[in-house]
């Protein structure tokens, strides 16, 4: 089952954000080498992966659009969340850090995100974070992302599953990461 179907079964409308990235260098082998190097540096504890400012602008525009069209789409405008996987939460977190009243999501869910510390404001939305302890890209073994939320006095929930690796999606069968959907479902219900 796809995530958008899982959400729809719970009465949650889902929109897929396609955000702009850096142009892919030519030839394709050069791009492949660049990406391997970036992920190797991140996996070795180097600087976290970054995302272009255009991706953050696209996320902000999407939140504005959903809120502006909420009545037409039968959506509650103050219940707009951001859910991202892997590099996707970077766009969401940067959106939170740089948000104004129109672009601040009402909740932030980061699934196998970069765990580097961020400084968030006191109006940051509740955070749900899920990661697998055996994620090869999470070398620091620190929870800086969640700590940043807590230091700002904001609500944060963290689930660190024993296994599932990086990219466990809807949950890797036969691993504890398969339970993250149950956890986020309960978390969203607790927020109303």
C-alpha positions in Angstrom: 0.0 0.0 0.0 1.3 3.5 -0.9 1.7 6.1 1.9 -0.9 8.4 0.3 -3.5 5.5 0.4 -2.6 4.8 4.0 -3.1 8.5 4.9 -6.3 8.7 2.9 -7.7 5.6 4.8 -7.3 7.8 7.9 -9.0 10.8 6.5 -5.8 12.7 5.7 -5.3 14.4 2.3 -1.8 14.0 1.0 0.0 16.1 -1.6 3.3 15.2 -3.1 5.8 18.0 -3.2 8.2 18.0 -6.2 10.8 20.5 -5.4 13.6 21.9 -7.5 17.1 20.5 -7.1 20.5 21.3 -8.5 20.9 20.5 -12.2 22.3 17.1 -12.8 25.8 17.4 -14.1 26.8 15.8 -17.4 27.8 13.1 -18.0 25.7 10.8 -15.7 28.8 9.1 -14.4 30.0 12.5 -13.0 26.7 12.9 -11.2 26.9 9.3 -9.8 30.4 10.0 -8.5 29.3 13.3 -6.9 26.4 11.6 -5.1 28.5 8.7 -3.9 31.1 11.2 -2.5 28.4 13.3 -0.7 26.8 10.3 0.9 30.2 8.9 1.9 31.1 12.2 3.6 27.8 12.2 5.4 28.1 8.6 6.4 31.6 9.3 7.8 30.2 12.0 10.1 31.1 14.9 7.8 28.8 17.8 7.0 25.2 17.0 6.6 23.6 17.0 3.2 22.1 20.3 2.2 19.2 21.2 0.0 19.0 24.2 -2.5 17.1 27.3 -1.3 14.8 26.7 -4.3 13.5 23.5 -2.7 12.6 25.4 0.5 10.9 28.1 -1.6 8.9 25.3 -3.3 7.9 23.8 0.1 6.8 27.3 1.3 4.8 27.9 -1.9 3.1 24.5 -1.5 2.0 25.2 2.1 0.7 28.6 1.1 -1.2 27.0 -1.8 -2.8 24.3 0.3 -3.9 26.8 2.9 -5.2 29.2 0.3 -7.2 26.4 -1.4 -8.2 24.7 1.9 -11.9 25.5 1.7 -12.2 24.4 -2.0 -10.4 21.1 -1.1 -12.3 20.5 2.2 -9.1 20.8 4.2 -8.7 22.4 7.6 -6.2 25.2 7.0 -4.6 25.0 10.4 -3.9 21.3 10.1 -1.3 21.3 7.3 1.7 19.1 8.0 5.0 18.3 6.3 6.2 14.7 6.1 9.5 13.9 4.5 11.9 11.0 4.0 15.7 11.0 3.9 16.7 14.3 2.3 13.0 15.4 2.2 13.0 16.4 5.9 15.8 18.9 5.2 13.4 20.9 3.0 10.7 20.7 5.8 13.1 21.6 8.6 14.5 24.5 6.6 10.9 25.6 5.9 10.2 25.5 9.7 13.4 27.5 10.4 12.6 30.2 7.8 8.8 30.2 8.1 6.4 33.1 8.4 2.8 32.7 9.6 1.7 31.6 6.2 4.3 28.9 5.6 4.8 27.3 9.1 3.5 23.8 8.9 1.3 22.7 11.8 3.3 19.5 12.3 6.7 18.2 11.0 7.4 14.5 10.5 11.0 13.5 9.6 11.5 9.9 8.6 15.2 8.7 8.6 16.3 12.4 8.5 19.7 14.0 9.0 19.9 14.3 12.8 22.1 17.4 12.9 21.2 20.0 15.5 19.0 22.9 14.3 17.9 26.1 16.0 14.2 26.3 15.8 12.0 29.1 17.0 9.4 28.9 19.8 6.6 28.6 17.3 8.0 25.5 15.6 5.4 22.8 15.2 5.4 19.5 16.9 8.1 17.1 15.6 7.9 13.4 14.9 11.2 11.8 14.0 11.9 8.1 13.2 15.2 6.5 12.4 16.7 3.0 12.4 19.7 2.4 14.6 21.4 0.5 11.8 21.0 3.4 9.3 24.4 3.6 7.6 24.0 7.3 7.0 23.5 8.1 10.7 27.0 7.8 11.9 27.0 10.5 14.7 24.5 8.5 16.8 23.3 11.8 18.1 19.8 13.2 18.2 20.6 16.9 17.5 17.5 17.4 15.5 15.2 16.4 18.4 17.4 18.2 20.9 17.0 21.5 18.9 13.2 21.1 19.2 13.3 20.4 22.9 15.8 23.3 23.6 13.3 25.6 22.0 10.6 24.3 24.3 8.8 22.6 21.5 7.1 19.2 21.4 9.2 16.4 19.9 8.7 12.6 19.7 11.5 10.3 18.6 11.4 6.7 17.6 14.7 5.0 17.1 14.0 1.5 15.7 16.5 -1.3 16.2 16.7 -2.1 12.5 15.4 -1.1 9.1 18.5 0.6 7.6 18.1 3.8 5.5 15.1 4.1 3.2 12.7 1.8 5.1 9.7 3.5 3.5 6.5 2.0 4.7 8.6 -0.2 7.0 10.9 -3.0 6.2 9.2 -6.4 6.9 10.8 -8.4 9.6 12.4 -5.3 11.2 11.2 -3.1 14.0 10.9 -0.1 11.5 7.7 -1.8 10.3 6.0 -0.2 13.3 6.7 3.4 12.5 3.3 3.9 10.8 1.5 2.7 14.0 3.6 5.2 15.9 3.0 8.2 13.7 -0.7 7.3 13.5 -1.0 7.5 17.3 1.1 10.7 17.4 -1.1 12.5 14.9 -4.3 11.3 16.7 -2.8 12.6 20.0 -2.5 16.0 18.3 -6.1 15.9 17.1 
